[in-house]
Amino acid sequence: MNTNVAKSNLHPFKQLQLPQAIFKFGGSSLANARSYRKAARIVSQQLSANDLVVVSASAETTSWLLTCCQDPLQRTDYLQKIRYHHRAIIRDCFAGDVQQQLLTELEQNIAWITRQLEFNHTNNLNEIVAFGEVWSAKILCYLLQQQCVDASWIDARQYLKIIKRADEITVDYQQSKKYLFELLKSRQGRISIVTGYIASDCDQKTCLLGRNGSDYSATILAKLTATNTITLWTDVAGIYNFDPNLSTNAQPLAQLNVGLTKTLAQLGSPILHPKTLEPIAAQKVRLTIASTFSPNLPGSEICLSDSYNTNSVITHRNRLLRFIIQANSDLEAKRIANSIQLRQKNTAEFSLLLVSASNQVALLCSLDCRDFWSAQLSQLDASLALPTEVSILALARENKSHHYYHQYFFNRFIKASVNHYQLYALEHADVAIIERTEIDDLATQCFAQWSDYTRINAVFLLGIGNVGATWLKQSNELSRTDYSVVLKSNSATLSVIDGATNIIDIENNPTRLIELLKYSPFKNKVIIDATASAAITDLYNDFFSLGAHLISANKLAASGALARLEKLSEKAQEKHCLWRQNATVGAGLPINYALNDLSSCGDKVTAIRGIFSGTLSWLLQTYDGQQPFSSLIEQAKALGYSEPDPRVDLSGQDVLRKLTILMRLIQAPKTLQQVQHTPLLPENFLAGELEQFWQQRDEFDHWFDAKWQAANSRGKRLVYQAEYDSERGSQCALVEVPLDDPLAQVAPCDNIFVIQSKWYQDNPLVIRGPGAGREVTAAAVQSDLNQIIATIS
């Protein structure tokens, strides 16, 4: 056992060592002798002196004691069941004097309970029920002592004080802290076993904290002692994303935030009661749910802020009773809901309150609470329908907003699978009340379909201009089933989609885009950047941080600041994200693949020259001196070959970026500034406003024609050449080449890449083909997507 005590836990006023950790063992974790020994082993191995252990009654002891109090006909049978259950545990765990002492105390307690019940002392009901926790505390305490652990046990009624005001029960934290510290002061250096579920009022009468009250006891203790580590030990390995008894594919969640946790408790999850988190809401606490059967597994950690996961849970409950109250207004619905919420505090049994947009108030409860709620609701000044038996199915999620995919899937599933239902929305869940008594099969089907939905390869298309819109059209024609486009966007709007269905349009801004990506439920996310936006490339680091794969038709990141590019590449590698950029150079031509293959096979590229712009290729190969150069520029724009502002192409900046990208691919990491760059037209024509550019058309037409005529007279052709040479350097410029040069022989719009390397020195490798046009660029995007899908699948 670890006996070290942190100095930071020294209470300054009492000179009191406070606990570093609190463990709580539920009834299922103390179900038999083997379970008690397992719990004792976990405590002795993991806790230190002064730490606290909260215990529930063993197995079904609390239910058995309540039955004894409430059903005289079964009293004798259940008392015998309680006696045999605890005698078996005591005899299996102990021997000698300790065994005899515990057996004697057990018989004395049962005799006292029998007398109380025979004389119908109903005022002692709480005290009778409290024996379950007392027996658990004694057994675990003696087991630890038997293992040479210095332990003692505390009856929580000695310190935990309850204030009763009207129908509300609250904890008197001031008095409770005072009494608790006195108890702990006398137990320094020990591990203390504390009874859960029970407390006392100002008259020293026993009070019960309700079902799952032992969890509540543990978090109350954490608040009183400022302990920041709580572990709730159960018989399951944490909180699952579905009922593990119904599906072998159900998985425990490593982390979940407090919003999802509270919602699951509200929906009737047996793991946590809604009240459990209240005491530690303002406290930085690490709360973990772990399994005594697998104590070395991490369990599920409850984060009081956002967790690193974006978890969703399918949960359901069968055989519930539904009461419906129809309010006449929103104000009346709120009044009714508030009144019901006050009454909910009076019962520890499950109940769920839902309010629809049509001001219909629905209350769902366990079947055995019919009489209680019938009486409570009859006191309301409202129209109450006869209760009906129903079940509930819910998709609960971590995020409060951006849950469009969750809601779309759930609504679609319910509409396709159920005839009679009502849909409601909670802050962290979509809930369906289904008019059936049993829905295990339906819930299992929902979980299976949700699992399939989240496993799709989800494509987020950013930019639906020339390239993006063309790729989307081509993709739809392919009718592929191995990925699904779930979002398309332009500069103003994010459109959440499912195939041809538009789910919702929301305003586009970087924050919303990142949140939508983060909180989407898909395990495989592929982003296509078909924009030319610097603002989008600024988000690349966030994309990789979210684990998204990326396809860039946008050249800005790959040709931008070298240090930034290296950091982005490192982030992608760190997060195991694929980043494909085939569409940045050569449209659909495999230039990127070729250079990568040469490098990976040991070759060394020494020079690359070529025509990298399909737009400039078309202009220069089409010009014949018969029409003004400016007229060709207008035609290129109309055909979709050029940018809306043709100066972007004529400046040669696009070619400059492509050359920079290729140089970096062959490990010649240059910056834009290190390449000699001359625009196709002199810079004075390209400056100013676009209107001013067109006003100068006669001048630049004359300038260009003179250049063309001069080249033609020398038997040469004008090309806009990009060139990298390991010895001579790099440049982008309008040059003359002989007619037998490969660059002079390309067709309009073609790109050509002439590659010299160690292996291709005398006879260069030539890659040639269409280098402009939305169709071939979109095809390059599809090629990158095919590569990513093949890899991640």
Disulfide bonds with the S-S distance in Angstrom:
none
